[in-house]
Amino acid sequence: MESFRFSRLETESRNRDNKKCQTFRSNIFSVIFATYNFGMRKIYLFCFLFTVSLFGQKINPFAVEASFLRGNSFAHSEDMYHLIDGHPSGLMVSLVKKTFGSKEWHGAYNFPDYGLYFLYQDFKSQPLGQNYAVGALYNFYFWNRNLQIKLSQGVACTTNPYDKEDNSKNKAFGSRFMGNTNIGFAYDNQKLFKNIGFHAGILFTHYSNGRMKSPNSGINTYVLNLGVNYNLAEDFKRHRDTSLTNKSYKGPIRYNFVLRTGINENPIINSGQFPFYHISFYADKRLNRKSALQFGTELFLTKSIQEYIKYYAVAYPEDGLNASTDYKRVGVFVGHELLINKISLEAQLGFYVYQPFKKDIPIYDRVGIKYYFTDKFFGGFTIKTHLFLAEALEFGIGYRI
């Protein structure tokens, strides 16, 4: 009897505990469910408001562009001839914001677009594989907005980088990640049918890691660009600011000090990455709203070249190169700066006046983007090349007086 009563009490105790657990789980689930619903309602509300604001935006409209690409590759070096056996194809998708005149530079540049892009290219070559790139772009317009010039720069990833054992033929991409630069020229009709437009032209693409890692022949393609665009705003109006029409932008000569640095590797594969320091001093003269000219000199302290000289002296004794040959170089250059807003686009062409180790041609060039933090301090990202062969991806900081 005692055993039966004990068993019954134990069963009742377990039932009470189970009910408590069920109640506890029920309460927990209720809280989680309520929290989830509250969170989802906020997410739905945010998505709804974002969609309404995006599609209903009249003043700051967006547009989506999609382009099909197909063309050819440049065989700019001997390393490329065996890699080019097909016609590269791809796709470029962009989300751009159209300017309407709220800032002075909008009207000064005929209301350009700016935004982000995604680029996919299949080189139709097994060693090269495919590249994926993302970055920022500007679209500039001329000839009643029927000529579009596209300038874009970003970062790319390749599916088939060089590998000594598995992909030794690919001398174009020594690393999986690299820089991407694109320049395009196209006929553009943005109102072909209501909000749908059409564009057709040619796009030049360039991929290179700036010799951060060898090999790095890079690759350049020129492709036919056919595509459509969809404008998200229907009744979009631009307003040109005429208050600054007669303003003179000419300025006195200013002087600039710039330190550009990064890492790179000489052409010998697996020779090691070393820092470089490129020190520039130049004068600039602003001519008008958009343009400034530059003239200056610079010192190149590229440690990877110092290691290359030591290797070359031992590997090719018949050339009579001394292992202690000075690796430093001095150049003079002229340049042009396209002033947009706080951002400007920079291009320079230089000549080495001091170059004891003459493995590279004596002419170099540099293109890139600059950002002014203040009137005196600026930073930048540039690529330095010898024609089609990149030497360095440079990160710079400068001071202007």
PyMOL commands that set and color helices and strands:
alter all, ss='L'
color gray80, all
select helices_A, chain A and resi 2-55+78-80+104-108+303-315+317-319
alter helices_A, ss='H'
color red, helices_A
select strands_A, chain A and resi 62-73+89-98+113-122+130-142+147-158+177-193+196-208+219-231+254-264+274-286+291-302+329-339+343-354+363-372+377-386+389-400
alter strands_A, ss='S'
color yellow, strands_A
deselect
rebuild
show_as cartoon
